[in-house]
Every structure is written in C-alpha cells, then in structure tokens.
Amino acid sequence: MSEVQSESRRRLFFALWPADEVRRQIEETTVGHARHSGGHVVPARNFHVTLVFVGEVTAQQVEGVMAAGGATSAQRFSMAFDQIESWPRSNVLVLNAARTPPEMVTLVDHLLFNLLEKQVKLKREVYRPHVTLVRQLPRLRPLQKIERISWPVHEFALIESTNDAAQGGSRGAEGTRYTVLARWPLS
C-alpha cells in the first residue's frame, strides 16, 4: 500500500453550531414535521448550518484549513428560519429561511477566499443555508411556513464528521458524529 493510500483523511466543514437553547427551539418547532415525514430523523445533537464543506483532507492539510478559519472575519448577525421544505435532489427535509442575511453571505465568501488562499481545493456548489431535519425522505412534502426561529450568530466553527458505521451505525442521521474542532468569534 502506498503512503498516499495509507494516510489518514479527515472529513471537515465550517458551520454555524447552535447554542443549546436554539437547538431545543429547532427541535420543538420541527419535531412533528420530522416524525411524520417517513424518513430518518436527524438527532438534535447534529443540527447545524454548513457554511463551507471542505471534504476529506490529510492531516497536513488540516493546518491550512484551521489557518483559513482563523483568518476569517465577519460581523455578527441573526438568522430567521421560517419554513420547512423537501429537497428532491438530496432527498432531505430541511429547515431554511426565506431570506439569507448579507452578513452570512460575506462570512461564506471570506471563508472560501481564505481556503483557496491556503490551497485547499473545494467543489463549487450553490450555497443554500439550511438545517437538515430528515434524511432519506420517502416522498416530497410541500413548502410549509412555520413559527419563526431566531438564531443569533456570534461565532462559526470547524467541524469534523465521522461515521460510526463500523460500530453498527449507518451513514446519515444515526451513524454520523460531529466534533467541534475550533470556534472563531464574529465581531
């Protein structure tokens, strides 16, 4: 086996990680929609909003990813989640917002720039902020307006995703674990 194949890789992403009270509010407001969807409900401990999905990186690349996070600055803002919809291409039910705050767009842009400056390769994707509530959705559901959930954003985080499939879990809602590696405050 070559060195490249045997090298350990880590799956990373930058995200908004909710405070416990926001996490509880999301769960309480969306639990009925999630349970009645027929899909695999994502546990509340995994709720987050991905800012930039970095993907799999080597141990050497983690330093550049961390440096990119540390070099990123943006203003605090507040998210207002107010709708639930299904995304057919991803087969998920998500909590999202009718409007994305401009400060969030700036944060994502700064992260992307800093990652590219550190030579971290990224896939080009359309950015749609959301919280995944259900995976493996068996049928589409119509867009539903819900009671507004306010999420004051004071920081962003670098998260590592690990799959517990080897321990009997499945990829997705039950088998994925997220670990916060670092946090950076917003000004």
N, C-alpha and C positions, 0 to 999 in steps of 0.2 A: 504494500500500500504506500502511495507517495505521501510526502509531507503535507501537501495541499489537501488531500482527501482525509488525512487523519486529524487535521487541525480542527479544533472545536469552533463552532459557529454559534453566535447568539442572535436571537430574533428581537429587534428593538424598534420602538416607536416613541415619538414625542406625543404627549397627550395632556388634556385637562383632566385632572384627577379630582373628583368631587369630595368636599368635606362631608362628614357623616350625616349632617342634617340635610344636605342636598340629596345625598344618596337615598336617605329614608323618604324624602318627598317624592323623588322619582319613582321609587318602588311603590309607595302608597297610591300615587296617582295612576300608575300604569299597570298594576298587578292584574286587574280584571281583564284588560285588553290582552295582556301577555298569556294568561292562563287559558283564555278562550280561543286563542289563535290556532291551537293544534300543533304548534311547533315546539322546539326545545327552548325553554325559558332560560335566559342568561341570568345567573345569580347576581344579586345586587352588588356583591363584592367586586364584580368585574365591570361595573358601569364606568364609562369614561368617554371622552370625546377625543378621537385621534386627531392630532394636528398634522403630523408628517409620519408616514410609515417608512421607516428606514429599511427594514427587512433583515436578512441574515448578514451578519458581519463577523469578521475574525476578531480574535482577542486584540490584535494590533490596531484594528480599525475603531474599537470602542473608544480609545483615547481621542481620536478625531471627532467622533460623534459627541462625546462629552464636551470637548472644547467648543464645538459649534453651539451647543446648548448654552454654555457659559458666555459666549459672545453675543447672544441674542438678547435684545432688549425691546420692550413694548410697554404700552400703557395698560393699566387695569381696565377691565370692562365687565359688563354683565350680560349674560346670555338669558334669553327668554324663550324657553321651549314651550310650544303651544299646539303641537299637532303630532299625531301618530300616523305613519303610513307604511305600506309594504313596498319593498324594492324588488321587483321580479327578477332582475338580473342576478342579484346577490341572494335572493330567497330569504330575506330577513324582514322583520318588523322593527321599525326604528322610531325613536322619539327625535323630532327635529324642530327647527324654528322657521317661521315664515320669513324672518329677516336675520341675516348674519351681520353682527356688529363689525364696522370697519376696522376697529382695533384688533379683532380676531384675524381678519384678512392680513393686516400688517404683521402680526405675530407669525403667521404661517409663512408669509413671504420672507421675513427675516431669517426664519429657521432654514428655509430652502436655500437661500443665498449662502448662509454660513456653512451648511452641509456641503454644498457644491464647492465652496472655497477650500474646505478640508478634504476635497477629492472623494467625497462619499457619493457613490452612484445611486441614483434614485429613479424609480419608474415615474413616468408622467401620468398623473391622474387628475381628474376633475375633483376639486375639493368641495365636499358637502358635509358640513358638521352635523353630527348625529350621535345618539346613544343607541347602540344595538340592544333591543329588548328580547328578541326571539330569533333563533336560527332555524334553518330547515323548515321554513314556513310552508305548509302543505297547500295553501290557497291564498290568492291575493285578497287583501282587505281594502275597503275604500279609505281614503284620507279622512281622519277624524280630528276635529278640533277638540282640545282638552283644556282643563283649567291650567292657566299659565304657571310654569315652574321657573322661578328666578334662580339663577346660578351666578353669584358674584365671583368673578375670576381674579384671583390675586397672585397666581403662580401657574407655572406649567412644569411638567415632569418628563423624565426619560424613564420609560417602562420596558422591562424585559418580559417577554411572553415565553412560557414553557408549556409543553404538552405532557400531561400525565398519562398518556395512552399506555405507556409501558407498565404503569401501575393499575391498569384496568379501566382507566378513564377513556373518554372519547374526545376527539378534537372538537372544539366548539364550546358550547355552554358549560359542560361539566368537567371536561378534561384540561382546559386551559387555565393556567395560573399566571397572574400578573404580579410582578415585583417592581416597586418604585426604586430605581437606582439613584436618582438625583432629582432635586427640585430647584427651580430658579424663580425668584420673586419678580413680579411685574411692578413697574414704577407708578 
